[in-house]
Amino acid sequence: MKSKWLILFMVFSLFLVACGGGSDEAAVEEVVEEEPAETLDSPATTAAPAEPVEDPKSICLVLDIGGLGDLSFNDLAYSGYQKAIEDFGMVGTFLEPDGGGENRGELLELCAEAGNDLIVGNGFLFDASMNEVAPNYPEINFAITDGVAEPSNVRGMLFKHAEGSFLAGVAAALKTQTNNVGFIGGVDFPLIHEFEQGFIAGVEAINPDITIQIGYASVPPDFSGFNDQVKGKEIALAQYEAGADIIYHAAGGTGTGMFQAAKEVSEATGSKVWGIGVDFDQYYQVGTPLPELQEYILTSMVKAADVSIYNAAKATVEGNFTGGANVDDLSTGGVYLSYSGGYIDDIKDVIEDYKEKIISGEIVPPSVRP
């Protein structure tokens, strides 16, 4: 609009000059400077300058063996990472290791060189790599699930697996019809012994005469037992055949094979057998993409690693991140037993009673083998 009136004014001024109604000097004195038009790309010069936008924080998640799509621990970590990106506007990158995970350190280094504000290694096997890489980047926050590291800029996100596994054992003991239950571990070493020993103690708290079968998919230094569905199914079939009607797994992606075995045995024999999940609420995590398995998932011992990763991201964004060990348990909600599916609703009072006894310290589930 301003441009239109300016043009008309100039035309009128020229007309006066041509008619001898005034001098060139008078015409020039009347011309005013046009103000720039206001657009989205070019705001009016009278507007206050825009506040500088702060660079968003960045997070890099390095998954472990099995990668994304394991329907267990890696997917759990990824969900916490995704929520942090959505809620805090973070820039995210996630990486997956080689088949055997030998390049964990290289991937952490890549994340650090890219200038990420928070780098998460998903799994205890990152501890050595964290000790190697983190000291070289003291200004960067690092976090590791199920492990600890020495550098002060590394947060170790730990869980009392034995507490949640104790409740899984209570549930198995109360629901078994054969007085025979099983446990499948991914790799036979101390971390998974926490799940094993907690489960055994929970079963025996209800009935010490119940038979408990124990099986492992691999032994160190072979860690493939966390991502071997074929092996998981093979062990589960053997335990079901030997009389177990409920099996609890702590084996990552290998556990899907256990649920497949439960379906196969139930359909072949006409007698329902069950699996108990771990880490995620597997009634949904496994049961959604594989709905044919959902009705065989009795419950899950949930470990809220997704929440721990989310909280580490939140602390990074807010500027109050701290390193060192951070332990979650039944009292913090870091571990708990799921009631999804409603299959253990009838024994909820007993489970909750044992939960309170553990929180109060009356019961301390064992986490190491005798």
PyMOL commands that set and color helices and strands:
alter all, ss='L'
color gray80, all
select helices_A, chain A and resi 2-18+24-30+73-88+104-113+124-136+161-175+190-206+224-226+229-241+252-269+282-285+291-296+305-318+345-360
alter helices_A, ss='H'
color red, helices_A
select strands_A, chain A and resi 58-62+91-95+118-121+141-145+154-159+180-187+211-218+246-250+274-279+297-303+324-328+335-337
alter strands_A, ss='S'
color yellow, strands_A
deselect
rebuild
show_as cartoon
